[in-house]
């Protein structure tokens, strides 16, 4: 035990002696070998890191004040202060049931359009086309029958030799009209012959073309009957035809015209029905066009936009820092209801003076300490952006600079005061001395060089300011030179 105590006493004495030696050496370097010139600095040649020291504030990478885009009554609030939410989460919404339904309908229509027609739908369309073709074939036959009856059974009674050399059997005051009607009767015989052949050759795949020809034939029959009716109106009785007979013929022709016109209208309508049915079948078989899909997609986007205006959605993942929205409250687009702060890696916002900004650029590495944890706790960081335009702070031009911590750390919080040391580069093999050691002489900058027991003025050439209070000396000093920290006048 006594040996241990003695050994401990000896060890303590040795440490005390070592400390005394260190203090003495420090005093020797600082004061300068026992001289009374003042504090000195020994020049070295070494690599030197260029640094900029600034202070700033910790901020969230993203910070948003959110509100509704349209007037409405709040129907639901789905988050609270301090709650973490993911990007896209609905935080609150106004009454929007009708808009939800409209969006669902638009999406369903788009899905149906993209899927195309089902086999059952195509089969129904094919049946519709087949029925339309069958109806049109019936119309063509009916039109021929009605026309044949109108010519051979109704108008032929007004002619002599109607099939070979038709001549009206009554006198017409308008000779030109009489000639035209008799010529048209001759044409009717040829038309009915062609029409009969057309009816005999009717087929499903050519029925549309046959209908076009039948309509043309029917139009000529209508014209002929109109002229016959006009001839009767201008006819006069003679030894072969009485006035009463002419009147009766006029009634018959008028009734016949009505039937033929109705037949023409039916034929025309059924042609349109077949055209529509065939178009619908084609669309179902080939599927929707790009234009149709694009139009429906636009309707979906419009419905989404209308619904979006009724919701506050988190634009990024983060923590809710303010929630003023309340169910039942009437809101407007001019009011912010919710604040959201992003999570993850925080940033530092600082303003660097004009004199130091030239060396700062995105990508510069930095070391940051926070007042909350003291100068010994360092957080690595990096410069991410430097504003190109100045911001005047207290009358001094500064440039907003943003740094990002290199990793997330739960100790870092928004609003903390940060002290940043930005490394802007490294000078290789340079002489760097305190800037206060350089004096301004008549002939330029100089330092006070300690030589033995004397102090002499040494002219120097200076360069950049690599850090606050430091200056590069490019010529005039060598490693090992001792200079005064305050140059002699």
Secondary structure, DSSP 8 states (H G I E B T S, - for coil): -HHHHHHHHHHHHHHHHHHHHHHHHHHIIIIITT-SS--EEE---EEEEEEEEEEEEEE-S-EEEE--SS-EEEEEE---TT-EE-TT-EEEEE--HHHHHHHHHHHHHHHHHHH---HHHHHHHHHHHHHHHHHHHHHHHHHHHHHHHIIIIIIGGGEESTTTS-EESSEES-HHHHHHHHHHHHHHHHHHHHHHHHHHT--GGGHHHHHHHHHHHHHHHHHHHHHHHHHHHTEE--SS--HHHHHHHHHHHHHHHHHHHHHHHHHHHHHHHHHHHHHHHHHHHH---HHHHHHHHHHHHHHHHHHHTTEEE-SSSEEEEEE---TT-EE-TT---EEEEE-SS-EEEEEEEHHHHTT--TT-EEEEEETTT-TT-EEEEEEEEE-SS-EEETTEEEEEEEEEESS--TT--TT-EEEEEEEEEEEEEEEEEEGGG-EEETTEEEEEEEETTEEEEEE-EE----STTEEEEEES--TT-EEESS---
